[in-house]
Amino acid sequence: MSSFLLTLANPATLLSFAALSVSLGTTAGSSWFLPAGIAAGSGCWWLLFVSILKWISGKLPASFTRWLNLSSAAILILFSLYGILTALNGMDGPR
């Protein structure tokens, strides 16, 4: 449930809601049907996605799952270090 709420709180999702409401005008944007429909569609997509991943993960060997988790963690750590180093390098001022 926390992952689903985190997905709904994603800035890209919120901006998409806002852009769609503005583009449709005041009559469609003021209705609760549009955001409710988008939220229901997002929820159904999320449930389908999680169900498929759960089904696939049951068919994979434990060694592959462990390797996938470790490689994903390593990639995330490398991206984080790159971001930190880039931010620290940018603190020197304009070049």
N, C-alpha and C positions, 0 to 999 in steps of 0.2 A: 504494500500500500504506500509505503514511503517513497519507493521508486516512481510510482505512478504520480504522486503529488509533486515530486521533484520534476518530473517531465512536464507537468502542467505549469510549473513555475519557471520553466525555461524562458529566458528573454526572447528567443526567436519565436516561440509559440505565442507569447503575449503580444509581440509586435505584429505577428501574422493576424491575430484576432483584431487588433486595432486597425491595421491596414485594410482588412476585408470589410470591417464595419464602415470605415470612412468611404471606401470606394463604392459601396452599395447605396450610400445616401442616408438621409436621416430616417426615412420610413423603415427600411430594412435594418438599419443599424440600431434603432431603438428597441427592436423586438428581442425577446429572450430566446426565440426559437433558433436564431443563427448561432449564438455561442453555445447553446445547449446541444445543438446538432453537431457542432464541431467537437465539443467535449465528448459527446457520446461516440463519435467516430474515432477520436483519438483513443478513447478507452477501449473500444473494440479492437482497434489495431494493436494496442499494447497487449491486450489479452491474447490475441492471436500470435503475436511475435513471441511472447513469453512461453506460450504453449508449444510452439514449434521448437524453440530452443531447448525446452525441458525434454521434449521427445528425442531431439538429436543428441543431447548430452547423455541420455541413457544408453545410447548405442555406441558411444565413443569409449575407448579404453581409458582407464584412469591415468595412465602414463601420458597420453596425448593431452588430456585435460590439464594435468599438472604442467606440462611443457607450454601449453597455450597460456596458462595463468602467469607463469614466470616470464615468458617473452613479452606479454602485454605489460606486466609490471616494469620490466626493463625499458620498454619503449616509453612508457609514461614518465619514468624517472629521467630518461634522457631529454625528453621534451621539457620537463620541468627545469632541469639544469640549464638547458639552452635559454629558456625564458628568463631565468634568474640572471644568468650571465649577460644576456642582452640588455636587461633592465639596468643592471649595475654598470655596464659599459656606457649606457645612455645617460647616466647621472654625471658624467664628466663635463657635460655642457655641449653646446653646438661645436661642430668641427669645422 
